[in-house]
Amino acid sequence: MTAVTPTTPLHLSFDFGVVFKALKEYVDSYNKQHPDLKEKINASHRGTAELIVRLYMKQLNDLTSVAPYSLSEMPAFRTYVSSLASCKDCTTRTIYNHKERLMKANLITAENHHGGEGLDLWINPEIMWKGAYMITYLPEGGLQRTPVYPLITKDRKIIQPLAHVLQEQDNINSNVDNKGVLTDMCGLPKGEAETGAYDKSTRKNAHDLDEKQAKEAVATALNACFLKKNEAAPAREPEKMPQPCLPERKQEQQAGGAARIFLLALVQEFWAYAKAVLYPDTDYKPYEESSILNMIYVSVYGRFNSQKTQEEWQVYQETLLERVNIVRKWLDRSPDRWIPSADFYFSPDNHKNGFDKNRIWYERQETLKLQVRNELALQKMKKELDLHNQGKGVYGQMSRYQLFVAHKRRLDKINDAGIRVAYEIAFRKSLNLKMKPHA
């Protein structure tokens, strides 16, 4: 078997039982070294840690069939504070407090905020690595699971630090570096301040990367995973966008593919607007944008199966852009609100909180606008009828028929049966009131 190190790319799977046992041992050890109640990890903190670790392992296990990755480049746990609060049935303030306590205990080694796109958390690798198993695909079929932690620890010496906090001091009399002895990146010191691959204080020493480079390395690992997923499982790739499914006869009638160019421009315009409004701080690689455009083509435009004219598609486009504005206003009303990342928000398989869910918001808003418009128009025409009966106003000197014709033009523009019926009732009532004194 080839030597396994933390930098070896592997197909990894994480065992829930082993990781939870390592988490329990870590918490118990930390509480023994910190008898003060204000520093201990209590049962509520432990519950939050178990929730985070469980969701994190689920994300990692979903990547098992996608592509290999190394232990030292494990992707971070992407989550949302409001989502964790919902899972734990508590407030977001509670989650923030628990996260700070877990970071002081070095159980969470680092965090990275992405605004409306969520939060990245790195868990202490000493906990996660113990539950890591290498997945080997056997030639005769089936899988073989091999624990990874013993393989990366058997051939190295774990030097215990003399102090709880690992410190590096310059020694002018030391010539260790000149003898070719390199720092063991796998050496995880034990004790209160256990450090890992993404610890704030030792990240640069362990990986020789600054914070920006570390983030880029994690993003590169994730991007590579999704690229290899598309190569390994072509059957799951989204349908290609470049050829919208218009009826064949109509496509043949369009000279030079003018209709296809128009429809593709709609998709690109929508994504450019949605990216600027909903994801202004996110940079996308070309292949990521291509994948998102394919998703929008399927989930937002329905592969252009509807037989609409270009004018009708343009009207539909305006409704889509207005729906994006509605989502943006909804996000701005509260800092705790969030939407998924673009590759999940526009996915045709996201039936829980995808873009299609805001269709109801748009319909309610448009219905309310129509109701307000109709009510104002009806009130104005009723007032003009009353003024006409008194011989006042702009239409005071006109005949009743001329006033009716003017109002009919407005009703034809509004084109609403409800307001037409309401106006006829008001017109008859006004006529009766005017004729009543002569009876």
C-alpha positions, 0 to 999 in steps of 0.5 A: 500500500502506498504511504498515506499522509495528510496531503494524499488525495483520498476518497474519504468517508467519516464514521459518525460513531468514531467522530462523536467519540473523539468529540466527547473525549476532546470535550471531557479533556478540555473540561478537566483542564478548565474547572471554572464554570465560566470556561467549561463546555456545558451540555448546551454547547456540546449539543451545538458542537454535535449538531455542527459536526453531524451536519459537517460529516454529512456534507463531507460524506456527500463528496465521497462519490465526487472526487478525492481530497486530502485531509489537509485540504478538507473543505470547510463546513458551509452553513448559516447561523439562522439555519443552525438556530432553526435546527436547534430550536433556539435564537441566532444570538444563542448560536453566536454565543455557542460558536464563540465558546467553541472557538475559545475551546479550539473545537472550531479553529477558524471561521470565514463570513460570506455575508448573505451566502453563509459562514465557513467553519473549520473543525479541529482536525484532531477530532475529524481525522480520527473518524476518517476512513479511506474508501477503496473500490474493489475490482470485483465490486463493493467497497473497502473502508480503511481507517486513515488516522493510524496510517498517518500516525504510525510512522511519525513521532508526536513530540509533546509541547512543553507548554500548553500554547505552542510557541516558536522562539528564535535560537541563534545557537540552533543548527537544526534547520541546517541538518535537514530536519523539517517540521512534521505537518502531521504532528498534532500537539496534545493538550488544551490548545490543540492545533490543526490545519486551519488554526489561526495561530499556526496556519502559516507555520503548518502550511506556509500559507497566508489567510488569502492563500488558504481560502483559495486552496479550499475553494480550489479543492471544492471546485475540483470536486464538482468538476470531477463529479461532472466527469465521473457522472455525466448522466447527472449533468444538467441539460445543456442550454445552447439549444432551447427546445422550441418547436422544430417547425418554428426553429426551421422558420427562423433564419440564422437562428435569430430566435435562439440568440434572442432566448439565450440573451434572456438567460444571460441577462437574467443571470447578470442581473441576479448575480449583481443584485443577489451575489455582489461579493461572489466571484465565479469561475467560467465553468461555474457560471456555465453550470449556473446558466444551464440550471437557470435555462431549465428551472427558470425558463423551463427549457423555453418549451412554452410557445410564446412570442418574443414580446411575451418572453420579454414581458416574462423577463421583466417579471423575473427581474422584478422577482429578483428585486423582491428577494433583494428587498426581503434580504435587506429587511433583516441581516439574519435572512439568507438565500442559498448559493447560486448553484443551489438556489437556481437548481431545478432539484431544489424544491424547498427554497429555490428561486421558484418559491418567490413566484407567490410573493410576486403574485401577491404584490401584483394583486395588491397593486391591481387592487389599489389601482382599481380602488383609486380609479373607482373612487375618482370616477365616483367623485366625478359623478357626484360633482357632475350631479352638482354641476361642478368639476371638469365634467360639470357642463357635459351631458351624462352620456358624455361623462359615461363615454369618458369613464368607459374609455378609462374602464377599457384601459383598465380592462377589469370586470370587477371594477366595471361592475362596481362602476355600473352600480355607482352610475345607477346609484348616481342616476337615481339620486339625481332623478329622485328630487324631481319625483 
